[in-house]
Amino acid sequence: MDFTFSPEHVALRRMVREFAENEVAPLAMEIDREGRVPFETLRKLAKIGLLGVCFPQEYGGMGAGETGYCILMEELGRVCTSTATNVGAHIGIGAMAIYLDGTEEQKRKYLTPLARGEKIAAFVLTEANAGSDAAAIRTRAVREGDSWILDGTKTFNTNGSFADIVTVLAVTDPALGARGGITAFIVESDTPGFKVGTHENKMGIRGSSTAELIFEEVRVPHENVLGKVGEGFVSFMKTLDMGRLTLGAACLGGAQAALEAAIYWAKTRKQFGVELAHKQSVQWMIANMATEIEALRSLIYRAAWLVDTGRPFTQLAAMCKLYGSEVASRAIDMALQIHGGLGYTRDYPVERAFRDARIAEIFEGTNEIQRIVIASRIFREHGVRIRP
């Protein structure tokens, strides 16, 4: 197994890092404070082709694969978790659902403008009573001739308030449940009956939009069924595997930034007449951070290599999300501790990073769910099928 970065991926990282440091980082504090989406940044990302970084060139993408996408998310996560969240919702789950299960016609019609950044995507799954238990959704889709009529309300939709195209899950046969009774659809946001509801006032990732979406007799043509009727739940879980891997990559970037900030502070801040770097307690925190980050980096890019070479990766994707979110939280917590009281003020990026990091242990499947996924697959290899 070889996950040495190709010259193309090395060049991509160089380009993305330069963009992130020059265009994304300067706005990070501002968009957090104002609670606004940096549309100017999304437009610039689209202009240089990064909103379709992983998709094939035939659909308007860059063709850099999952490894290239992880590089993008790592570098964005290193400077601004909000921007990484906006991009992840667009590429990793919104557009990715169409790439994975869309027909050729759907890819030409919808994926191509999404990959070019001409339109923005959202992934619409969660409901008030269906979070971790995604199969418990109640949004209904009823067949009417050559169309489906969607009714229901979805919560916690990243990009939902401004997305042009959403991929949404709805119940089509209540008697069958998740295994045959749930279908995925592609919905254009200007369709009559599609409405944006409440905007969430969040603790962190305040530079991303999280909104309620309401479907009131939204008529969707049958040609917009994503995948097969009744197999939407499986389709969406497959999409979430991809999203969990790249969420882990964004967490890697956040953890790396925390380590860099902690090292800089330890070198420059003096207590008891010497720099903090000479204190064993600080040294141990730095050592722990660096070790976990290096392990996470190997995990992320091994999983990306599996995707790019067509190998199974579901278990590793869950590990990336689980370990990545917890490594980031620990690293940022230690960086804040090293900064002392100043790290608790909004004058230092570590305070924002502390608030931003917490959501990674919750969205795209809570860490409790990831542990179930990992354990069930391990036991399956040993002949034991875990009961829900």
C-alpha positions in Angstrom: 0.0 0.0 0.0 1.4 3.3 -1.1 -0.1 6.7 -0.2 2.8 8.8 -1.1 1.4 12.0 -2.5 1.7 12.5 -6.3 3.3 15.6 -7.7 -0.2 16.7 -8.7 -1.4 16.4 -5.1 1.7 18.2 -3.7 1.0 21.1 -6.1 -2.7 21.0 -5.1 -1.8 21.3 -1.5 0.5 24.2 -2.2 -2.2 26.0 -4.1 -4.9 25.3 -1.5 -2.7 26.4 1.4 -1.9 29.7 -0.3 -5.6 30.3 -1.0 -6.6 29.4 2.5 -4.0 31.6 4.2 -4.6 34.6 1.9 -8.3 34.4 1.2 -10.0 32.3 4.0 -8.0 33.0 7.2 -8.4 36.8 7.1 -12.2 36.4 7.1 -12.5 33.7 9.7 -12.9 35.9 12.7 -15.2 38.3 10.9 -17.7 35.7 9.6 -17.8 34.0 13.1 -18.5 37.4 14.7 -21.2 38.4 12.2 -22.6 34.9 11.7 -22.5 35.1 7.9 -21.6 32.8 5.1 -18.6 34.0 3.1 -20.1 33.8 -0.3 -17.2 35.8 -1.7 -14.9 32.9 -0.7 -17.2 30.3 -2.2 -17.2 32.2 -5.5 -13.4 32.3 -5.5 -13.2 28.6 -4.7 -15.5 28.0 -7.7 -13.4 30.2 -9.9 -10.3 28.1 -9.4 -12.1 24.8 -9.7 -12.0 23.7 -6.0 -15.8 23.2 -5.5 -15.5 20.1 -7.7 -12.0 19.0 -6.7 -12.8 15.3 -6.4 -15.2 14.8 -9.3 -14.1 13.6 -12.8 -13.3 16.2 -15.4 -16.1 15.0 -17.6 -18.5 16.4 -15.1 -16.8 19.7 -14.6 -14.5 18.6 -11.7 -10.8 18.8 -11.2 -10.3 15.0 -11.1 -8.1 15.0 -8.0 -10.0 12.1 -6.3 -10.7 11.6 -2.7 -7.1 12.3 -1.7 -7.3 15.7 -3.4 -10.6 16.4 -1.6 -9.0 15.4 1.8 -6.2 17.8 1.1 -8.7 20.6 0.4 -10.6 19.9 3.6 -7.5 19.6 5.7 -6.2 23.0 4.5 -9.5 24.7 4.9 -10.1 23.1 8.4 -6.7 24.4 9.4 -7.8 28.1 9.0 -11.6 28.2 9.2 -13.9 25.4 10.2 -17.0 27.3 9.0 -15.6 27.5 5.4 -14.7 23.8 5.5 -18.2 23.0 6.7 -19.8 25.0 3.8 -17.6 23.2 1.3 -18.0 19.8 2.9 -21.8 20.1 2.8 -21.6 21.1 -0.9 -19.1 18.6 -2.2 -18.9 15.7 0.3 -22.6 14.9 0.8 -24.8 17.2 -1.3 -23.2 16.7 -4.7 -21.6 13.4 -3.7 -25.0 11.7 -3.4 -25.6 12.6 -7.1 -22.1 11.4 -8.1 -22.5 8.1 -6.3 -26.1 7.1 -7.4 -27.2 9.6 -10.1 -28.0 8.5 -13.6 -25.9 9.8 -16.4 -28.6 12.4 -17.2 -28.7 13.5 -13.6 -25.0 13.9 -13.5 -24.9 16.0 -16.6 -27.8 18.2 -15.5 -27.0 18.6 -11.8 -23.5 17.4 -10.9 -21.8 19.4 -13.6 -22.9 22.8 -12.5 -22.3 21.8 -8.9 -18.7 20.7 -9.6 -18.1 23.9 -11.5 -19.4 25.9 -8.5 -22.2 27.5 -10.6 -24.7 26.0 -8.2 -24.5 25.0 -4.5 -25.8 21.7 -3.0 -27.2 20.6 0.4 -27.8 17.2 1.8 -31.3 17.0 3.5 -31.8 14.1 5.9 -32.3 15.0 9.6 -35.7 15.7 11.2 -36.8 16.8 14.7 -37.5 13.1 15.7 -34.9 11.5 13.4 -31.3 12.3 14.2 -29.2 9.3 14.9 -32.2 7.1 14.1 -32.2 8.3 10.5 -34.6 5.6 9.4 -37.3 7.2 11.6 -37.9 10.1 9.1 -41.5 11.1 8.5 -41.2 13.3 5.4 -43.5 11.6 2.8 -43.3 11.3 -0.9 -46.4 10.1 -2.7 -46.4 9.1 -6.4 -48.8 11.0 -8.6 -48.5 10.1 -12.2 -45.0 11.0 -13.4 -44.3 13.0 -10.3 -43.8 12.6 -6.5 -45.3 15.0 -4.0 -43.1 15.7 -1.0 -44.4 16.9 2.4 -42.4 17.3 5.6 -39.9 19.3 7.5 -36.1 18.8 7.8 -33.8 20.3 10.4 -30.1 21.1 10.8 -29.5 21.5 7.0 -26.1 23.0 6.3 -26.2 25.2 3.2 -30.0 24.7 3.2 -30.9 28.3 3.2 -29.0 29.1 0.0 -28.6 25.8 -1.8 -29.8 25.6 -5.4 -30.0 21.8 -5.4 -30.8 19.6 -2.5 -30.7 15.8 -2.2 -33.5 14.8 0.2 -34.7 11.5 1.8 -38.4 10.8 2.1 -40.7 7.8 3.0 -42.3 6.3 0.0 -43.7 3.1 1.6 -44.2 3.3 5.4 -44.8 -0.4 5.6 -41.3 -1.3 4.4 -39.3 1.2 6.5 -35.7 1.8 5.9 -35.2 -1.4 3.9 -37.2 -0.7 0.9 -39.6 2.1 1.9 -37.4 5.2 1.7 -36.3 7.0 -1.5 -33.8 9.8 -2.3 -34.8 12.7 -4.5 -33.0 15.6 -6.2 -35.0 18.8 -5.6 -34.4 22.3 -7.1 -34.8 24.9 -4.4 -37.0 27.2 -6.6 -39.6 24.5 -6.9 -43.0 25.7 -5.6 -43.6 24.6 -2.0 -40.0 24.5 -1.0 -39.4 27.0 1.9 -36.6 27.9 4.2 -37.7 28.0 7.9 -35.8 28.7 11.1 -32.1 29.6 11.0 -30.2 28.0 13.9 -28.2 30.3 16.2 -25.2 28.1 16.8 -22.4 28.1 19.4 -19.8 27.4 16.7 -19.3 27.2 12.9 -21.1 30.5 12.9 -19.8 31.3 9.4 -22.0 28.4 8.0 -25.7 28.4 7.6 -27.9 25.7 9.4 -31.5 26.0 8.5 -34.9 24.3 8.7 -36.3 23.3 5.3 -40.0 22.9 4.7 -41.6 20.8 1.9 -45.3 21.7 1.3 -46.6 19.7 -1.7 -43.3 20.0 -3.5 -43.8 18.3 -6.9 -40.7 16.5 -8.1 -40.5 14.7 -11.5 -40.0 10.9 -11.4 -36.8 11.5 -13.3 -35.4 13.1 -10.2 -35.5 10.0 -8.1 -31.9 9.5 -7.0 -30.9 5.8 -7.3 -33.8 3.3 -7.1 -37.2 3.8 -5.5 -37.0 2.3 -2.0 -33.2 2.3 -1.7 -32.7 5.8 -0.6 -31.6 5.0 2.9 -28.8 2.8 1.6 -27.8 5.5 -0.8 -27.6 8.2 1.8 -25.6 6.0 4.2 -23.1 5.4 1.4 -22.9 9.1 0.9 -22.3 9.7 4.6 -19.3 7.3 4.5 -17.7 9.7 2.1 -18.6 12.7 4.2 -17.3 11.2 7.4 -13.9 10.6 5.8 -13.5 14.2 4.7 -14.9 15.6 8.0 -12.0 13.7 9.6 -9.7 15.5 7.2 -11.1 18.9 8.2 -10.6 17.9 11.9 -7.0 17.0 11.0 -6.5 20.6 9.8 -8.0 22.0 12.9 -5.9 19.8 15.2 -2.7 20.8 13.2 -3.5 24.5 13.6 -4.0 24.0 17.3 -0.6 22.3 17.6 1.1 25.1 15.6 -0.5 27.7 17.8 0.5 25.9 21.0 4.1 25.5 19.9 4.3 29.2 19.0 2.9 30.2 22.3 5.1 27.9 24.2 8.2 29.4 22.5 7.2 33.0 23.2 5.3 33.1 26.5 7.3 33.3 29.7 6.3 32.2 33.1 8.6 32.0 36.2 11.4 33.5 34.1 11.5 30.9 31.3 9.5 30.1 28.2 6.6 27.6 28.6 8.5 25.3 26.3 10.8 24.4 29.2 7.9 23.2 31.4 7.5 19.4 31.3 3.7 19.7 31.6 3.6 21.7 28.4 6.1 19.4 26.7 3.9 16.4 27.4 0.8 18.1 26.0 2.7 19.0 22.8 4.0 15.4 22.5 0.5 14.0 23.0 -1.0 16.4 20.4 1.7 15.7 17.8 1.5 11.9 18.2 -2.3 11.8 17.8 -2.2 14.2 14.9 0.4 12.0 13.1 -1.7 8.9 13.7 -4.8 10.7 12.4 -3.0 11.9 9.3 -2.1 8.3 8.4 -5.6 7.1 9.0 -7.2 9.8 6.8 -4.9 9.3 3.8 -5.0 5.6 4.1 -8.8 5.7 3.9 -8.6 8.2 1.0 -6.3 5.8 -0.8 -8.8 3.0 -0.3 -11.5 5.1 -1.9 -9.3 6.1 -4.8 -8.3 2.5 -5.5 -11.9 1.2 -5.3 -11.5 -0.8 -2.0 -14.0 -1.0 0.9 -13.6 1.9 3.3 -16.8 2.2 5.4 -15.2 1.1 8.7 -12.2 3.4 8.2 -14.5 6.3 7.3 -16.3 5.8 10.7 -12.9 5.7 12.4 -11.8 8.9 10.6 -14.8 10.8 11.8 -14.7 9.3 15.3 -10.9 9.7 15.9 -10.6 12.9 13.9 -13.3 14.8 15.9 -11.9 13.6 19.2 -8.3 14.3 18.3 -9.2 17.8 17.2 -11.2 18.4 20.4 -8.3 17.2 22.6 -5.7 19.2 20.7 -7.6 22.4 20.8 -8.4 21.9 24.4 -4.7 21.5 25.2 -3.8 24.5 23.0 -6.3 26.6 24.9 -4.8 25.4 28.3 -1.3 26.3 27.1 -2.6 29.8 26.2 -4.1 30.2 29.7 -6.6 32.9 30.3 -5.8 34.6 27.0 -6.9 31.6 25.1 -10.4 32.0 26.5 -10.7 35.4 25.0 -12.0 36.1 21.5 -8.7 37.9 20.6 -7.1 34.5 19.9 -8.2 32.0 17.2 -8.0 29.1 19.7 -11.2 30.3 21.4 -13.2 30.1 18.1 -11.6 26.8 17.3 -12.7 25.4 20.7 -16.4 26.4 19.9 -16.1 25.1 16.3 -14.6 21.7 17.1 -17.5 20.5 19.3 -20.0 19.9 16.5 -17.7 17.4 14.8 -18.5 14.9 17.5 -22.2 15.2 16.6 -23.0 15.9 13.0 -22.7 13.4 10.1 -23.5 10.7 12.7 -22.7 11.1 16.3 -19.5 9.4 17.7 -21.7 6.9 19.5 -23.1 5.9 16.1 -19.6 5.6 14.7 -18.6 3.2 17.5 -21.6 1.1 16.6 -20.6 1.0 12.9 -17.1 0.1 13.7 -17.9 -2.6 16.3 -20.6 -4.2 14.1 -18.2 -4.5 11.2 -15.5 -6.0 13.4 -17.9 -8.6 14.9 -19.3 -9.4 11.5 -15.8 -10.4 10.4 -15.9 -12.8 13.4 -19.3 -14.3 12.6 -21.4 -12.2 15.0 -24.2 -10.0 13.7 -24.9 -7.2 16.1 -28.6 -6.7 17.0 -29.9 -3.1 16.9 
